Amino acid sequence: MTNPCSTKPATRKTNFLAVHGLLIAYFLGAVALCGSEIQSAPIPAGVDVARAMALIKTWEDQQPERATRQLRVIYWTPADREPAPGYRERLTRVMLYTQEFYASQMASYGLGRKTVNLELEADGLLKLRVVKGVNPFLFYRRESGQDIRKDCVAELAKEGISSDDETLVIFCNLAIWDAEKRTMRQSSPYYASGDHRKGTAWQVDSPLLDPQLLSEKTAMLQDGEYGKISVGRYNSIFVGGVVHELGHALGLPHCAESPEEKATRGTALMGSGNRSMGEDVRGEGRGTFLSFGDALRLLSHVQFSGSVKAMHELAEVTWKDIAVRTNEQGAAIISGKIAGKTPVYAVIGYADPTGGSNYDAQIGATVPAADGTFHVVVSAPVANKGPTGEFRLVACCVNGAKTADAGENSKPAFPYAFSKGRFDVTPATSYLGLMSALDAARSSPLTESVRVVLDPRSRDIVKRLLEPTKDKDKPEPAEIPSATQAIPLSDTRPLSASTGWGGVHYDRQPPQDPMMSGGQLYTHGIYAHAESKHVYRLGAGWARLRGHGGIADNGYGPVEFVIRGDGKELWRSGVVKPGEPVAFNVEVTGIMQMELLTLLTPAGASGAWGLWLEPLLER
């Protein structure tokens, strides 16, 4: 039997799944996922997909280690609740729909019908482990993910299954559906994280969760979070959410579609595609697609590849000669050379506007040449995005390992500016030149030939990073002669200093990185991870302190900055978010002692990398 969604005969191994996936897709009216045959999707010009597949196959075939990794799907319910009606049949349809989405999207790029593997029982329905929670319904909240996972991990352990090498999908029975009033409320964990070999996706279940209902436009409900919506829209959000959150459990970060893709293909799955899934079935939009870069990332995942060879080894790579320029359309072209301990088959590039998490990051992808050289083209963001952002690169190795998974901490990373629909790569060029100079100087004395190509600001940054002045060698502000009209505060000695994490640092972010906020480099400043306190003796000898308070670009805050003089509050920033440094210009005339405070907000200490940026004391 051949699968009408494929141009090639299905193998005996995949035939059973393909039949069930096709039946579900047909009765859903969702054959649009793949059409009567695979609809090819656009691949960036010059990207050699065949080379990527050949690299993976060649490596896997040398001393192969084959194994089928299956998703472990669990139905979790509180101690005082029974599973929702029809849960096994419904969730079988949900997971077959999910499986078919990934298969058809991978095939559309010529990567084959690779997808996640499901455990099916003899009756063709999903193997669902039902786990009872320790506590009653009212105990659990959205933040209860780890408590719920602990219950599920214990159940898997009874079968001899270690969650350390498994991808878990946990459907949480925490929704309240009132069929008479047609109201829905849910307090379920609804998030995920993972990498190429393991992960966990917490999902929402309810009696209405069913891809068969994606086409329903007339029946309505009142959802506690999304308001009055159709049953079809509800399933776009929550069936789409299953596919999206599984993406995170497989190691995919957020990303957005390009303006061209928005117009022709719809919404990227790992952007807001969890809310557009199935819109095409209702004639309300173009639906959801898997970005090419995400498909390349999944190509080597143990779920998709069937290989577990060296799956525990990390992605150890060396980046060289990174440069960035723009083309005539204003897109960025990031080039360089890469080599890996384990062969690298793809390089993914992101351009993430400052703030707003990484949902709006543009994504590009390429396959390195035989000598390791690569060129990634990343489209310019839509015009209404912020004026600054960050480029990030991720390397994909043939064993599935990536240099970064579902978070935002990809390295290398470097800033950009954005104006009139085009990238301005001047900040990136300055930063890359600066980092190149620092790397050279850390291995040998900085030569004049390297120094002269740096702009004056970068030269000062290099000097401060390589030749830090110890606190004991600095004067207190009160000791500085009156002839000195202005001085960077970081060039003076505090009475005391403390930070919430990472120690006390000046003119750098730990361990020894230049200070960056909002995509901009700063020459001098004070590292101030909240909560922090820096106290200075002014001795009534200064008139003004000016500068900025901001969040380091590798943090996500928020924090609040406060300046006090002799116990009185002189200035308070309000809540400062990433990418939005705030200016201060505070009169300190007559002040004997000054305190700089960086305070936590209700968001907590995680990522609260506050920075006092170029604070300058003036007479």
C-alpha positions as a printed Julia matrix, in Angstrom:
619×3 Matrix{Float64}:
   0.0    0.0    0.0
   1.26   3.5   -0.72
   0.48   6.53   1.39
  -1.2    9.23  -0.75
   0.62  11.85   1.36
   3.97  10.6    0.09
   5.61  10.28  -3.28
   7.34   7.04  -2.17
   5.9    3.71  -0.97
   5.63   3.44   2.79
   7.87   0.84   4.38
   6.43  -2.03   6.35
   7.74  -0.4    9.54
   5.8    2.83   9.02
   2.76   1.43   7.19
   0.62   0.86  10.31
   1.2    4.4   11.56
   0.72   5.86   8.1
  -2.67   4.15   7.69
  -3.92   5.48  11.01
  -2.47   8.94  10.35
  -4.11   9.07   6.94
  -7.5    7.96   8.26
  -7.43  10.6   10.96
  -6.34  13.3    8.51
  -9.04  12.28   6.03
 -11.94  12.26   8.47
 -10.75  15.56   9.93
 -10.87  17.14   6.52
  -7.26  17.97   7.32
  -5.59  16.42   4.31
  -4.42  20.01   3.71
  -1.53  19.16   6.01
   0.05  17.39   3.08
  -2.41  17.49   0.17
  -2.97  14.53  -2.11
   0.81  14.33  -2.37
   3.69  16.08  -0.65
   3.65  19.79  -1.41
   7.24  21.01  -1.61
   8.18  23.97   0.55
  10.72  26.63  -0.38
  14.33  25.96   0.61
  16.79  28.89   0.72
  18.82  29.23  -2.46
  22.14  27.43  -2.37
  21.33  25.24   0.65
  22.44  21.67  -0.04
  19.86  19.55   1.8
  21.2   16.38   0.21
  24.62  17.08   1.72
  23.12  17.45   5.2
  21.31  14.12   4.88
  24.42  12.42   3.49
  26.58  13.7    6.37
  24.15  12.28   8.92
  23.79   8.95   7.1
  27.53   8.48   6.61
  28.2    9.14  10.28
  25.35   6.94  11.51
  26.38   4.04   9.23
  29.87   3.9   10.73
  29.56   1.59  13.75
  25.8    2.19  13.87
  23.71   2.19  17.03
  20.06   1.95  16.0
  17.1    2.21  18.33
  13.51   3.41  18.09
  12.79   6.12  20.62
   9.05   6.45  21.29
   7.19   9.32  22.87
   6.03   8.38  26.36
   2.52   9.79  26.54
   0.99  10.03  30.01
  -2.47  10.99  31.19
  -2.16  12.64  34.59
  -5.2   13.42  36.75
  -5.53  14.76  40.33
  -6.29  12.37  43.16
  -9.97  13.36  43.22
 -10.7   13.33  39.45
 -11.3   10.64  36.87
 -10.04  11.05  33.28
 -12.14  13.26  30.97
 -14.65  11.46  28.72
 -13.25   9.62  25.72
  -9.71  10.57  26.67
  -8.0    7.61  25.03
  -9.72   7.94  21.66
  -9.4   11.75  21.64
  -5.72  11.78  22.55
  -4.99   9.09  19.99
  -6.43  11.44  17.38
  -4.45  14.37  18.82
  -1.14  12.54  18.74
  -1.69  10.99  15.3
  -2.52  14.49  14.04
   0.7   15.73  15.64
   2.71  12.89  14.15
   1.29  13.56  10.69
   2.02  17.29  10.92
   5.73  16.7   11.52
   5.92  13.93   8.89
   4.34  16.01   6.15
   6.3   19.14   7.01
   9.65  17.29   7.03
   8.78  15.66   3.71
   7.87  19.02   2.19
  11.55  20.02   2.47
  12.75  16.77   0.89
  13.88  15.37   4.24
  11.63  12.31   4.16
   8.56  11.52   6.28
  10.54  11.62   9.49
   8.49  12.19  12.61
   7.99  11.24  16.25
   7.25   7.63  17.14
   4.09   6.7   19.02
   3.32   3.67  21.15
   0.11   2.11  19.83
  -1.75  -0.79  21.4
  -3.11  -3.79  19.46
  -6.45  -1.97  19.02
  -4.7    0.86  17.2
  -5.19   3.33  20.05
  -2.46   5.19  21.87
  -0.74   3.58  24.81
  -1.61   6.0   27.6
  -0.27   5.58  31.08
  -2.85   6.94  33.51
  -1.19   8.48  36.58
  -3.06   9.71  39.66
  -1.63  12.74  41.41
  -0.89  12.75  45.12
  -3.08  15.79  45.79
  -6.64  16.9   44.93
  -7.6   19.21  42.04
  -7.49  22.46  44.04
  -3.85  21.88  45.0
  -2.53  22.26  41.43
  -1.73  25.39  39.4
   0.08  26.21  36.17
   3.31  26.3   38.17
   2.85  22.69  39.33
   4.66  21.12  36.38
   7.51  19.6   38.36
   5.15  18.11  40.97
   3.15  16.49  38.17
   6.25  15.29  36.35
   7.55  13.7   39.54
   4.38  11.54  39.7
   4.82  10.52  36.05
   8.53   9.76  36.3
   7.83   7.45  39.24
   5.23   5.57  37.17
   7.65   5.15  34.26
  10.33   3.89  36.65
   8.03   0.98  37.57
   8.38  -0.13  33.92
  12.15   0.28  34.04
  11.97   3.44  31.89
  14.41   6.2   32.83
  13.11   9.68  32.0
  16.71  10.86  31.52
  16.66   9.58  27.93
  12.98   9.96  27.05
  10.67  12.58  25.61
   7.55  12.81  27.79
   4.17  14.24  26.81
   1.99  14.75  29.88
  -1.7   15.58  29.38
  -3.0   17.24  32.55
  -6.63  16.79  33.51
  -7.07  20.22  35.09
  -9.77  21.81  32.91
 -13.32  22.58  34.02
 -15.9   22.31  31.21
 -19.51  23.33  31.89
 -21.47  21.9   28.96
 -24.68  23.78  29.86
 -23.09  27.21  30.28
 -20.47  26.39  27.64
 -17.66  27.76  29.75
 -14.11  26.44  29.98
 -11.42  27.12  32.56
  -8.04  25.48  32.86
  -5.18  25.81  35.33
  -2.86  23.29  33.74
   0.89  23.54  33.26
   1.31  24.42  29.6
   4.97  24.62  28.64
   7.91  22.43  27.65
  11.65  22.13  27.36
  14.09  19.57  26.04
  16.93  18.7   23.72
  17.82  16.11  21.08
  17.46  13.12  23.39
  15.06  14.05  26.22
  12.35  16.55  27.11
   9.0   17.12  28.76
   5.88  18.78  27.35
   3.01  19.54  29.71
  -0.29  19.72  27.8
  -3.87  20.77  28.51
  -6.61  18.16  28.26
 -10.36  18.75  28.26
 -13.48  17.04  26.87
 -13.28  19.4   23.86
  -9.67  18.65  22.9
 -10.08  16.83  19.6
  -8.71  17.59  16.11
 -11.98  16.31  14.66
 -13.45  19.6   15.92
 -10.97  21.9   14.18
 -13.47  22.63  11.43
 -16.29  23.62  13.84
 -17.12  27.3   13.28
 -20.64  27.68  14.69
 -20.54  26.04  18.15
 -19.16  28.58  20.62
 -17.77  28.58  24.15
 -16.53  31.11  26.69
 -12.92  30.36  27.56
 -11.48  31.79  30.77
  -8.35  33.01  28.99
  -9.33  33.51  25.33
 -12.91  34.77  25.72
 -15.75  33.87  23.34
 -14.37  31.61  20.65
 -15.58  28.83  18.37
 -14.9   25.21  19.24
 -12.68  25.12  16.16
 -10.68  28.08  17.43
 -10.36  26.41  20.83
  -8.78  23.4   19.15
  -6.53  25.57  17.01
  -5.14  26.93  20.25
  -4.89  23.72  22.25
  -4.32  21.04  19.61
  -1.9   23.52  18.06
  -0.45  23.9   21.54
   0.25  20.17  21.71
   2.26  20.33  18.47
   4.03  23.56  19.54
   4.95  22.44  23.06
   6.19  19.12  21.73
   8.49  21.2   19.51
  10.03  22.71  22.66
  10.38  19.24  24.21
  12.27  18.25  21.06
  14.64  21.2   21.57
  13.13  23.85  19.27
  13.2   27.52  20.38
  10.66  30.13  19.38
  10.96  31.82  16.0
   8.74  33.82  13.66
   7.86  33.52  10.01
   9.3   36.03   7.55
   6.95  38.58   5.96
   7.07  36.53   2.74
   6.19  33.32   4.59
   3.35  35.07   6.41
   1.81  36.02   3.08
   2.25  32.64   1.39
   2.54  29.91   4.05
   0.91  31.14   7.26
   2.35  31.16  10.76
   5.51  29.42  11.95
   4.78  26.61  14.41
   7.37  27.84  16.89
   6.14  31.41  16.68
   2.4   31.83  17.15
   1.61  28.75  15.09
   0.03  27.06  18.1
  -2.9   29.48  17.64
  -3.24  29.23  13.86
  -3.23  25.43  13.56
  -6.21  24.36  11.43
  -7.29  27.88  10.43
  -6.97  26.72   6.84
  -9.56  24.0    7.52
 -12.07  26.69   8.56
 -11.08  29.1    5.81
  -9.85  31.61   8.4
  -6.18  31.74   7.44
  -3.28  29.86   5.93
  -2.65  27.68   8.96
   0.67  26.61  10.43
   3.97  25.41   8.98
   7.3   24.16  10.3
  10.19  26.53   9.53
  12.99  25.1    7.39
  15.55  25.76  10.13
  13.43  23.82  12.62
  13.1   20.92  10.18
  16.89  20.82   9.81
  17.27  20.83  13.6
  14.89  17.86  13.92
  16.6   15.83  11.21
  19.13  14.39  13.67
  16.85  14.16  16.74
  16.8   10.6   18.11
  13.01  10.47  17.63
  13.39  11.28  13.94
  16.68   9.61  13.04
  16.41   6.19  14.68
  20.05   6.53  15.78
  21.27   6.78  19.37
  24.95   6.81  18.45
  26.92   9.17  20.74
  23.66  10.87  21.72
  25.11  11.92  25.09
  28.06  13.77  23.56
  27.82  17.56  23.53
  28.19  19.77  20.49
  31.81  20.93  20.66
  32.5   23.32  17.8
  34.89  26.09  16.82
  33.62  29.22  15.09
  36.03  31.3   13.0
  35.98  34.39  10.81
  32.39  35.38  11.6
  31.26  38.39   9.6
  27.92  39.96   8.72
  26.71  42.15   5.88
  23.39  43.03   4.24
  22.07  42.35   0.77
  20.02  44.62  -1.47
  16.78  43.61   0.28
  18.13  44.57   3.71
  18.48  40.95   4.87
  21.53  39.91   6.88
  24.1   37.48   5.49
  26.12  35.92   8.31
  29.21  34.06   7.18
  32.03  32.2    8.82
  33.73  28.85   9.18
  32.86  26.05  11.57
  34.46  22.79  12.64
  33.12  20.27  15.12
  34.44  17.37  17.16
  31.31  15.67  15.8
  30.53  16.71  12.19
  28.3   19.76  11.79
  25.56  19.4    9.17
  23.66  22.68   9.63
  24.03  26.22  10.94
  20.9   28.06  12.07
  20.83  31.85  12.34
  18.39  33.94  14.38
  17.75  37.67  14.42
  15.85  38.43  17.61
  14.48  41.96  18.19
  15.17  43.26  21.68
  12.44  42.47  24.21
   9.33  40.36  23.73
  11.12  37.06  24.34
  12.19  35.23  21.16
   8.74  34.71  19.59
   9.57  37.34  16.98
  13.03  36.03  16.04
  13.6   35.67  12.31
  15.28  32.4   11.36
  17.63  31.35   8.56
  19.47  28.09   7.93
  22.21  26.64   5.76
  24.41  23.58   5.32
  28.18  24.22   5.65
  30.43  23.41   2.71
  33.02  20.64   2.91
  35.62  23.1    4.24
  33.23  24.34   6.97
  32.4   27.69   5.41
  28.8   28.84   5.71
  26.54  31.72   4.7
  23.2   32.13   6.49
  20.63  34.57   5.12
  18.2   35.97   7.71
  15.31  38.12   6.53
  14.79  41.54   8.06
  12.08  41.65  10.75
   8.76  43.29  10.02
   8.94  47.08  10.09
   7.24  47.63  13.45
   9.86  45.74  15.47
  12.25  47.44  17.86
  15.31  49.38  16.71
  17.85  46.91  18.13
  18.28  43.18  18.47
  20.7   40.28  18.54
  21.98  37.81  15.96
  22.51  34.29  17.3
  24.03  31.19  15.69
  23.39  27.51  16.46
  25.37  24.56  15.14
  23.66  21.2   14.57
  25.8   18.06  14.86
  25.1   14.69  13.26
  24.56  12.99  16.64
  21.62  15.34  17.33
  23.44  17.66  19.7
  23.1   21.42  19.2
  25.16  24.28  20.59
  21.86  25.62  22.01
  18.42  24.12  22.45
  15.05  25.64  23.34
  16.36  28.67  25.27
  17.74  32.02  24.12
  21.4   31.57  25.12
  22.86  30.68  21.73
  26.49  31.61  21.16
  28.0   33.27  19.25
  25.69  36.25  19.6
  26.19  39.83  18.48
  24.02  42.98  18.24
  22.31  44.66  15.32
  20.31  47.83  14.73
  17.2   48.09  12.57
  15.94  51.03  10.58
  13.47  51.55   7.74
  12.95  47.84   7.12
  16.65  47.02   6.91
  19.31  45.62   9.19
  22.08  47.97  10.22
  25.01  45.66  10.96
  27.34  48.39  12.24
  26.9   47.27  15.9
  27.59  43.68  14.85
  30.75  44.64  12.97
  32.01  46.68  15.94
  31.26  43.89  18.38
  32.85  41.17  16.24
  35.95  43.32  15.77
  36.11  43.94  19.51
  35.76  40.25  20.38
  38.34  39.3   17.77
  40.77  41.77  19.33
  40.05  40.43  22.81
  40.6   36.84  21.69
  43.89  37.83  20.07
  45.02  39.81  23.1
  44.24  36.98  25.54
  46.63  34.66  23.7
  49.4   37.19  22.92
  50.09  40.94  23.28
  47.66  43.1   21.33
  49.42  44.27  18.18
  49.08  47.75  16.77
  47.67  46.31  13.55
  44.75  44.87  15.52
  44.36  47.95  17.69
  44.15  50.5   14.86
  41.12  48.87  13.24
  39.11  49.33  16.44
  36.99  52.42  16.94
  37.92  54.56  20.0
  35.12  53.16  22.14
  36.2   49.58  21.4
  39.82  50.44  22.23
  38.72  51.73  25.63
  36.62  48.59  26.23
  39.57  46.34  25.34
  41.86  48.28  27.66
  39.43  48.1   30.58
  38.78  44.38  30.09
  42.43  43.45  29.74
  43.89  45.86  32.29
  41.38  46.12  35.13
  42.21  48.45  38.01
  41.88  46.82  41.41
  39.57  48.46  43.94
  42.41  49.09  46.36
  44.18  51.17  43.71
  41.18  53.4   43.09
  40.42  56.58  45.03
  37.12  57.11  46.81
  35.06  59.89  45.17
  35.62  62.06  48.26
  39.41  61.76  47.81
  39.53  62.96  44.2
  41.04  66.46  43.74
  38.58  69.19  42.82
  40.5   69.8   39.6
  38.98  66.57  38.25
  35.68  67.75  36.82
  34.25  64.35  35.87
  35.11  60.7   36.44
  33.48  57.33  35.63
  32.04  55.95  38.85
  33.64  52.57  38.1
  37.06  54.29  38.36
  36.38  55.04  42.02
  36.39  52.82  45.13
  33.12  52.1   46.96
  32.78  51.84  50.72
  31.0   48.52  50.15
  29.59  46.51  47.26
  27.48  43.36  46.89
  25.42  41.67  44.18
  22.76  38.98  44.13
  24.77  36.62  41.93
  28.13  36.44  40.16
  30.24  38.63  42.43
  31.3   42.28  42.14
  32.56  43.46  38.75
  33.34  46.76  37.06
  33.44  47.56  33.34
  32.4   44.0   32.5
  29.77  41.3   32.77
  31.03  38.09  34.34
  33.18  36.31  33.56
  34.96  38.85  31.33
  32.53  40.1   28.71
  31.93  43.66  27.56
  28.86  45.42  28.94
  25.92  45.24  26.54
  22.33  46.36  26.93
  19.71  46.92  24.25
  22.2   45.76  21.64
  24.62  48.58  22.51
  28.17  48.32  23.84
  29.1   50.43  26.87
  32.63  51.44  27.77
  32.38  51.45  31.56
  29.88  50.59  34.23
  28.98  48.48  37.25
  27.63  44.93  37.16
  24.62  44.84  39.5
  22.68  41.57  39.42
  19.69  42.12  41.71
  19.63  42.47  44.55
  22.75  44.61  44.61
  24.04  47.52  46.68
  26.99  49.81  45.99
  27.81  52.52  48.54
  30.1   55.49  47.77
  31.5   58.29  49.98
  31.06  61.53  48.05
  32.05  63.9   50.84
  29.72  66.63  49.51
  32.2   67.21  46.7
  30.11  66.35  43.65
  27.13  67.94  41.92
  25.64  65.34  39.59
  25.52  61.66  38.61
  24.27  60.71  35.18
  24.13  57.53  33.11
  21.73  54.67  32.36
  20.33  51.65  34.15
  19.67  48.59  32.01
  19.47  44.82  31.73
  22.45  42.92  30.31
  21.61  41.4   26.94
  22.28  37.91  28.3
  19.74  38.51  31.08
  16.01  39.03  30.97
  15.18  40.87  34.18
  13.22  42.89  34.96
  14.76  44.93  37.8
  14.31  48.32  39.4
  17.08  50.87  40.01
  17.2   53.28  42.96
  19.71  56.03  43.86
  19.8   57.29  47.45
  21.71  60.16  49.01
  22.24  60.36  52.79
  19.32  57.96  53.24
  16.9   59.88  51.0
  15.64  58.55  47.68
  16.93  60.74  44.84
  15.75  58.69  41.86
  13.79  55.52  41.11
  13.6   53.99  37.65
  10.41  51.99  37.88
  10.47  48.51  36.38
  13.19  48.25  33.72
  12.75  45.57  31.06
  15.31  43.99  28.72
  16.41  46.17  25.86
  15.06  49.35  27.41
  17.82  51.13  29.36
  16.58  54.19  31.26
  18.53  57.41  31.66
  19.17  59.17  34.96
  20.57  62.61  35.71
  20.56  63.08  39.48
  21.7   66.09  41.53
  24.01  65.02  44.38
  25.12  68.46  45.62
  25.91  68.31  49.34
  25.5   64.52  49.52
  27.99  62.83  51.84
  27.13  59.19  51.03
  25.41  57.73  47.97
  23.85  54.3   47.48
  23.1   52.58  44.17
  20.5   49.82  44.58
  19.27  47.26  42.07
  16.05  45.71  43.33
  14.15  42.56  42.45
  10.65  42.74  41.02
   7.89  40.15  41.55
   9.4   38.27  38.57
  12.2   37.13  40.87
  15.98  36.84  40.64
  16.28  34.62  37.57
  18.0   36.58  34.8
  17.99  39.82  36.85
  21.29  40.99  35.34
  21.16  44.68  36.17
  23.85  47.06  34.91
  24.73  50.64  35.84
  25.82  51.85  32.41
  28.45  54.56  32.09
  27.58  56.31  35.38
  29.58  59.55  35.44
  30.22  61.78  38.46
  30.43  65.49  37.65
  31.37  68.6   39.64
